[in-house]
Amino acid sequence: MDNKIIFLVEDNPDDEALALRTLKKNNISNQVIVARDGAEALDCLWVPVNTPEGTPICYRMWSCWT
């Protein structure tokens, strides 16, 4: 299987544990990154890109796993 990163967004710790257990039980050994709410998920996905002067001009994807 291709080693893609799994990005799990789950605010319930019990559901997070269930999802992780299910992945393990099904021999899915991909790296899992967990965001525990929507704001944390967006922070992981979009980070500001600044001009040389420090002014934010746009956003680029994925900061949690770079």
MMTF fields as JSON, N, C-alpha, C and O atoms, coordinates in Angstrom:
{
  "mmtfVersion": "1.0.0",
  "mmtfProducer": "UNKNOWN",
  "numBonds": 263,
  "numAtoms": 264,
  "numGroups": 66,
  "numChains": 1,
  "numModels": 1,
  "chainsPerModel": [1],
  "groupsPerChain": [66],
  "chainIdList": ["A"],
  "bondAtomList": [4, 2, 8, 6, 12, 10, 16, 14, 20, 18, 24, 22, 28, 26, 32, 30, 36, 34, 40, 38, 44, 42, 48, 46, 52, 50, 56, 54, 60, 58, 64, 62, 68, 66, 72, 70, 76, 74, 80, 78, 84, 82, 88, 86, 92, 90, 96, 94, 100, 98, 104, 102, 108, 106, 112, 110, 116, 114, 120, 118, 124, 122, 128, 126, 132, 130, 136, 134, 140, 138, 144, 142, 148, 146, 152, 150, 156, 154, 160, 158, 164, 162, 168, 166, 172, 170, 176, 174, 180, 178, 184, 182, 188, 186, 192, 190, 196, 194, 200, 198, 204, 202, 208, 206, 212, 210, 216, 214, 220, 218, 224, 222, 228, 226, 232, 230, 236, 234, 240, 238, 244, 242, 248, 246, 252, 250, 256, 254, 260, 258],
  "bondOrderList": [1, 1, 1, 1, 1, 1, 1, 1, 1, 1, 1, 1, 1, 1, 1, 1, 1, 1, 1, 1, 1, 1, 1, 1, 1, 1, 1, 1, 1, 1, 1, 1, 1, 1, 1, 1, 1, 1, 1, 1, 1, 1, 1, 1, 1, 1, 1, 1, 1, 1, 1, 1, 1, 1, 1, 1, 1, 1, 1, 1, 1, 1, 1, 1, 1],
  "groupList": [{"groupName": "MET", "atomNameList": ["N", "CA", "C", "O"], "elementList": ["N", "C", "C", "O"], "formalChargeList": [0, 0, 0, 0], "bondAtomList": [1, 0, 2, 1, 3, 2], "bondOrderList": [1, 1, 2], "singleLetterCode": "M", "chemCompType": "L-PEPTIDE LINKING"}, {"groupName": "ASP", "atomNameList": ["N", "CA", "C", "O"], "elementList": ["N", "C", "C", "O"], "formalChargeList": [0, 0, 0, 0], "bondAtomList": [1, 0, 2, 1, 3, 2], "bondOrderList": [1, 1, 2], "singleLetterCode": "D", "chemCompType": "L-PEPTIDE LINKING"}, {"groupName": "ASN", "atomNameList": ["N", "CA", "C", "O"], "elementList": ["N", "C", "C", "O"], "formalChargeList": [0, 0, 0, 0], "bondAtomList": [1, 0, 2, 1, 3, 2], "bondOrderList": [1, 1, 2], "singleLetterCode": "N", "chemCompType": "L-PEPTIDE LINKING"}, {"groupName": "LYS", "atomNameList": ["N", "CA", "C", "O"], "elementList": ["N", "C", "C", "O"], "formalChargeList": [0, 0, 0, 0], "bondAtomList": [1, 0, 2, 1, 3, 2], "bondOrderList": [1, 1, 2], "singleLetterCode": "K", "chemCompType": "L-PEPTIDE LINKING"}, {"groupName": "ILE", "atomNameList": ["N", "CA", "C", "O"], "elementList": ["N", "C", "C", "O"], "formalChargeList": [0, 0, 0, 0], "bondAtomList": [1, 0, 2, 1, 3, 2], "bondOrderList": [1, 1, 2], "singleLetterCode": "I", "chemCompType": "L-PEPTIDE LINKING"}, {"groupName": "PHE", "atomNameList": ["N", "CA", "C", "O"], "elementList": ["N", "C", "C", "O"], "formalChargeList": [0, 0, 0, 0], "bondAtomList": [1, 0, 2, 1, 3, 2], "bondOrderList": [1, 1, 2], "singleLetterCode": "F", "chemCompType": "L-PEPTIDE LINKING"}, {"groupName": "LEU", "atomNameList": ["N", "CA", "C", "O"], "elementList": ["N", "C", "C", "O"], "formalChargeList": [0, 0, 0, 0], "bondAtomList": [1, 0, 2, 1, 3, 2], "bondOrderList": [1, 1, 2], "singleLetterCode": "L", "chemCompType": "L-PEPTIDE LINKING"}, {"groupName": "VAL", "atomNameList": ["N", "CA", "C", "O"], "elementList": ["N", "C", "C", "O"], "formalChargeList": [0, 0, 0, 0], "bondAtomList": [1, 0, 2, 1, 3, 2], "bondOrderList": [1, 1, 2], "singleLetterCode": "V", "chemCompType": "L-PEPTIDE LINKING"}, {"groupName": "GLU", "atomNameList": ["N", "CA", "C", "O"], "elementList": ["N", "C", "C", "O"], "formalChargeList": [0, 0, 0, 0], "bondAtomList": [1, 0, 2, 1, 3, 2], "bondOrderList": [1, 1, 2], "singleLetterCode": "E", "chemCompType": "L-PEPTIDE LINKING"}, {"groupName": "PRO", "atomNameList": ["N", "CA", "C", "O"], "elementList": ["N", "C", "C", "O"], "formalChargeList": [0, 0, 0, 0], "bondAtomList": [1, 0, 2, 1, 3, 2], "bondOrderList": [1, 1, 2], "singleLetterCode": "P", "chemCompType": "L-PEPTIDE LINKING"}, {"groupName": "ALA", "atomNameList": ["N", "CA", "C", "O"], "elementList": ["N", "C", "C", "O"], "formalChargeList": [0, 0, 0, 0], "bondAtomList": [1, 0, 2, 1, 3, 2], "bondOrderList": [1, 1, 2], "singleLetterCode": "A", "chemCompType": "L-PEPTIDE LINKING"}, {"groupName": "ARG", "atomNameList": ["N", "CA", "C", "O"], "elementList": ["N", "C", "C", "O"], "formalChargeList": [0, 0, 0, 0], "bondAtomList": [1, 0, 2, 1, 3, 2], "bondOrderList": [1, 1, 2], "singleLetterCode": "R", "chemCompType": "L-PEPTIDE LINKING"}, {"groupName": "THR", "atomNameList": ["N", "CA", "C", "O"], "elementList": ["N", "C", "C", "O"], "formalChargeList": [0, 0, 0, 0], "bondAtomList": [1, 0, 2, 1, 3, 2], "bondOrderList": [1, 1, 2], "singleLetterCode": "T", "chemCompType": "L-PEPTIDE LINKING"}, {"groupName": "SER", "atomNameList": ["N", "CA", "C", "O"], "elementList": ["N", "C", "C", "O"], "formalChargeList": [0, 0, 0, 0], "bondAtomList": [1, 0, 2, 1, 3, 2], "bondOrderList": [1, 1, 2], "singleLetterCode": "S", "chemCompType": "L-PEPTIDE LINKING"}, {"groupName": "GLN", "atomNameList": ["N", "CA", "C", "O"], "elementList": ["N", "C", "C", "O"], "formalChargeList": [0, 0, 0, 0], "bondAtomList": [1, 0, 2, 1, 3, 2], "bondOrderList": [1, 1, 2], "singleLetterCode": "Q", "chemCompType": "L-PEPTIDE LINKING"}, {"groupName": "GLY", "atomNameList": ["N", "CA", "C", "O"], "elementList": ["N", "C", "C", "O"], "formalChargeList": [0, 0, 0, 0], "bondAtomList": [1, 0, 2, 1, 3, 2], "bondOrderList": [1, 1, 2], "singleLetterCode": "G", "chemCompType": "PEPTIDE LINKING"}, {"groupName": "CYS", "atomNameList": ["N", "CA", "C", "O"], "elementList": ["N", "C", "C", "O"], "formalChargeList": [0, 0, 0, 0], "bondAtomList": [1, 0, 2, 1, 3, 2], "bondOrderList": [1, 1, 2], "singleLetterCode": "C", "chemCompType": "L-PEPTIDE LINKING"}, {"groupName": "TRP", "atomNameList": ["N", "CA", "C", "O"], "elementList": ["N", "C", "C", "O"], "formalChargeList": [0, 0, 0, 0], "bondAtomList": [1, 0, 2, 1, 3, 2], "bondOrderList": [1, 1, 2], "singleLetterCode": "W", "chemCompType": "L-PEPTIDE LINKING"}, {"groupName": "TYR", "atomNameList": ["N", "CA", "C", "O"], "elementList": ["N", "C", "C", "O"], "formalChargeList": [0, 0, 0, 0], "bondAtomList": [1, 0, 2, 1, 3, 2], "bondOrderList": [1, 1, 2], "singleLetterCode": "Y", "chemCompType": "L-PEPTIDE LINKING"}],
  "groupTypeList": [0, 1, 2, 3, 4, 4, 5, 6, 7, 8, 1, 2, 9, 1, 1, 8, 10, 6, 10, 6, 11, 12, 6, 3, 3, 2, 2, 4, 13, 2, 14, 7, 4, 7, 10, 11, 1, 15, 10, 8, 10, 6, 1, 16, 6, 17, 7, 9, 7, 2, 12, 9, 8, 15, 12, 9, 4, 16, 18, 11, 0, 17, 13, 16, 17, 12],
  "groupIdList": [1, 2, 3, 4, 5, 6, 7, 8, 9, 10, 11, 12, 13, 14, 15, 16, 17, 18, 19, 20, 21, 22, 23, 24, 25, 26, 27, 28, 29, 30, 31, 32, 33, 34, 35, 36, 37, 38, 39, 40, 41, 42, 43, 44, 45, 46, 47, 48, 49, 50, 51, 52, 53, 54, 55, 56, 57, 58, 59, 60, 61, 62, 63, 64, 65, 66],
  "secStructList": [7, 7, 7, 7, 7, 3, 3, 3, 3, 7, 1, 7, 2, 2, 2, 2, 2, 2, 2, 2, 2, 2, 2, 2, 2, 6, 6, 7, 7, 7, 7, 3, 3, 3, 3, 1, 1, 2, 2, 2, 2, 2, 2, 2, 2, 3, 3, 3, 3, 3, 7, 6, 6, 1, 7, 3, 3, 3, 3, 3, 3, 7, 7, 6, 6, 7],
  "xCoordList": [0.833, 0.0, 0.874, 1.933, 0.413, 1.127, 1.12, 0.088, 2.245, 2.354, 1.881, 2.681, 0.599, -0.004, -0.23, -0.375, -0.258, -0.556, -2.07, -2.768, -2.568, -3.992, -4.18, -3.512, -5.097, -5.385, -6.763, -7.777, -6.802, -8.036, -8.427, -7.641, -9.648, -10.182, -11.311, -12.349, -11.093, -12.085, -12.028, -10.969, -13.166, -13.18, -13.577, -13.535, -13.955, -14.332, -13.203, -12.899, -12.581, -11.449, -11.789, -10.958, -13.013, -13.408, -13.491, -13.06, -14.044, -14.128, -12.746, -12.483, -11.863, -10.48, -9.814, -9.18, -9.967, -9.373, -9.967, -9.245, -11.262, -11.92, -11.372, -11.089, -11.225, -10.695, -9.271, -8.933, -8.441, -7.052, -6.966, -6.15, -7.821, -7.87, -8.313, -7.773, -9.293, -9.796, -8.714, -8.567, -7.96, -6.858, -5.839, -5.392, -5.48, -4.488, -5.005, -4.271, -6.256, -6.843, -6.864, -6.775, -6.983, -7.017, -5.642, -5.524, -4.603, -3.206, -2.902, -2.148, -3.489, -3.187, -2.159, -2.476, -0.937, 0.167, 0.626, 1.722, -0.216, 0.132, 0.286, -0.315, 1.091, 1.2, -0.159, -0.793, -0.605, -1.878, -1.604, -0.944, -2.108, -2.037, -3.448, -4.391, -3.597, -4.919, -5.057, -4.214, -6.134, -6.55, -7.815, -8.696, -7.91, -9.008, -10.175, -11.144, -10.097, -11.259, -11.01, -9.921, -12.029, -11.935, -10.873, -10.176, -10.75, -9.745, -8.338, -7.497, -8.079, -6.764, -6.513, -5.392, -7.561, -7.432, -7.061, -6.174, -7.737, -7.419, -6.018, -5.322, -5.597, -4.228, -3.198, -2.134, -3.517, -2.602, -2.563, -1.516, -3.713, -3.809, -3.329, -2.77, -3.536, -3.228, -2.318, -2.646, -1.186, -0.273, 0.012, 0.112, 0.141, 0.385, 1.765, 2.745, 1.813, 3.078, 3.28, 2.431, 4.4, 4.647, 5.549, 6.35, 5.4, 6.314, 7.631, 7.671, 8.702, 9.961, 9.812, 10.577, 8.828, 8.606, 7.798, 7.634, 7.286, 6.538, 5.032, 4.313, 4.541, 3.105, 2.527, 3.008, 1.493, 0.902, 0.178, -0.621, 0.458, -0.167, -1.047, -1.969, -0.774, -1.57, -1.335, -0.59, -1.97, -1.801, -1.342, -1.684, -0.572, -0.177, -0.653, -0.889, -0.793, -1.33, -0.294, 0.9, -0.774, -0.188, 1.05, 2.129, 0.874, 2.02, 2.269, 3.394, 1.285, 1.463, 2.465, 3.078, 2.645, 3.498, 4.605, 5.11, 4.997, 6.142, 7.332, 8.398],
  "yCoordList": [-1.188, 0.0, 1.246, 1.282, 2.256, 3.522, 4.165, 4.164, 4.71, 5.282, 6.724, 7.634, 6.938, 8.266, 8.584, 7.682, 9.87, 10.319, 10.398, 10.896, 9.904, 9.996, 11.173, 11.274, 12.059, 13.241, 13.051, 13.128, 12.806, 12.536, 13.777, 14.292, 14.257, 15.38, 14.822, 14.406, 14.82, 14.222, 14.912, 14.978, 15.426, 16.149, 15.276, 15.737, 14.044, 13.139, 12.135, 11.341, 12.154, 11.254, 9.768, 8.981, 9.395, 7.997, 7.614, 6.528, 8.508, 8.23, 8.228, 7.449, 9.112, 9.116, 7.774, 7.189, 7.291, 6.001, 4.877, 3.978, 4.918, 3.903, 3.912, 2.857, 5.095, 5.194, 4.65, 3.905, 5.019, 4.555, 3.044, 2.37, 2.514, 1.059, 0.332, -0.72, 0.898, 0.287, 0.258, -0.736, 1.342, 1.363, 0.277, -0.465, 0.194, -0.803, -2.224, -3.085, -2.466, -3.796, -4.24, -5.432, -3.28, -3.578, -3.457, -3.366, -3.459, -3.425, -2.228, -2.337, -1.104, 0.139, 0.87, 1.399, 0.892, 1.42, 2.81, 3.252, 3.484, 4.837, 5.76, 5.531, 6.797, 7.82, 8.506, 8.817, 8.741, 9.417, 10.708, 10.707, 11.798, 13.096, 13.423, 13.35, 13.779, 14.027, 15.505, 16.084, 16.104, 17.44, 17.251, 16.48, 17.935, 17.671, 18.638, 18.54, 19.562, 20.396, 21.063, 20.972, 21.721, 22.328, 23.413, 23.525, 24.208, 25.273, 24.695, 25.198, 23.642, 22.998, 22.379, 22.412, 21.818, 21.227, 22.298, 22.091, 23.434, 24.511, 25.053, 25.388, 25.141, 25.589, 24.633, 25.06, 23.356, 22.375, 22.475, 22.291, 22.767, 22.753, 24.039, 24.003, 25.16, 26.435, 27.264, 27.529, 27.674, 28.543, 29.781, 29.686, 30.93, 32.147, 32.149, 31.668, 32.693, 32.912, 34.421, 35.152, 34.879, 36.312, 36.819, 36.074, 38.096, 38.779, 38.972, 38.778, 39.344, 39.605, 40.675, 40.691, 41.568, 42.611, 42.1, 42.821, 40.853, 40.279, 40.398, 40.023, 40.915, 41.056, 39.748, 39.226, 39.205, 37.971, 38.242, 39.174, 37.434, 37.659, 36.495, 36.688, 35.317, 34.175, 33.039, 33.18, 31.941, 30.775, 29.597, 29.498, 28.711, 27.483, 26.325, 26.463, 25.189, 24.039, 23.335, 23.344, 22.733, 21.73, 22.178, 22.34, 22.367, 22.691, 21.628, 21.525, 20.831, 19.849, 18.765, 18.189, 18.478, 17.362, 17.757, 16.917, 19.029, 19.447, 19.699, 20.06],
  "zCoordList": [0.0, 0.0, 0.0, 0.626, -0.708, -0.771, 0.611, 1.281, 1.049, 2.388, 2.435, 2.65, 2.239, 2.346, 3.818, 4.643, 4.137, 5.491, 5.643, 4.759, 6.768, 7.079, 8.024, 9.052, 7.661, 8.458, 9.079, 8.384, 10.377, 11.104, 11.888, 12.683, 11.66, 12.426, 13.278, 12.764, 14.585, 15.49, 16.845, 17.469, 17.298, 18.566, 19.76, 20.901, 19.512, 20.586, 20.819, 19.928, 21.992, 22.241, 22.077, 21.624, 22.447, 22.282, 20.806, 20.418, 19.984, 18.548, 17.9, 16.985, 18.386, 17.892, 18.171, 17.293, 19.409, 19.781, 18.942, 18.51, 18.712, 17.895, 16.466, 15.898, 15.898, 14.532, 14.461, 13.541, 15.428, 15.426, 15.634, 15.004, 16.528, 16.737, 15.471, 15.13, 14.78, 13.548, 12.476, 11.765, 12.359, 11.385, 11.724, 10.849, 13.006, 13.425, 13.203, 12.718, 13.556, 13.404, 11.944, 11.651, 11.03, 9.607, 8.954, 7.732, 9.797, 9.332, 8.436, 7.468, 8.767, 8.058, 8.905, 9.97, 8.424, 9.225, 8.777, 9.122, 8.012, 7.571, 8.774, 9.824, 8.613, 9.649, 9.769, 8.76, 11.002, 11.251, 11.997, 13.037, 11.468, 12.136, 12.594, 11.807, 13.858, 14.428, 14.762, 15.448, 14.265, 14.686, 15.512, 15.131, 16.619, 17.545, 17.415, 18.168, 16.477, 16.152, 14.794, 14.227, 14.301, 12.974, 12.887, 11.879, 13.934, 13.917, 13.841, 13.096, 14.61, 14.572, 13.193, 12.686, 12.597, 11.263, 10.243, 9.414, 10.304, 9.363, 9.586, 8.628, 10.851, 11.145, 10.543, 10.094, 10.536, 9.954, 8.432, 7.812, 7.844, 6.381, 5.729, 4.633, 6.377, 5.736, 6.619, 7.775, 6.089, 6.823, 5.973, 4.75, 6.612, 5.834, 5.177, 5.746, 3.99, 3.283, 3.232, 2.723, 3.758, 3.861, 2.745, 2.181, 2.443, 1.544, 2.291, 3.506, 1.606, 2.323, 3.409, 4.374, 3.253, 4.261, 5.451, 6.436, 5.377, 6.481, 6.367, 7.292, 5.246, 5.053, 4.524, 3.518, 5.194, 4.667, 3.35, 3.258, 2.341, 1.037, 0.583, -0.209, 1.067, 0.647, 1.635, 2.605, 1.374, 2.221, 1.379, 0.201, 1.979, 1.303, 2.136, 3.336, 1.503, 2.217, 3.066, 2.765, 4.123, 5.005, 5.761, 5.19, 7.016, 7.871, 8.914, 9.403, 9.281, 10.353, 10.004, 10.902, 8.753, 8.395, 7.449, 6.704, 7.463, 6.646, 7.522, 7.025]
}
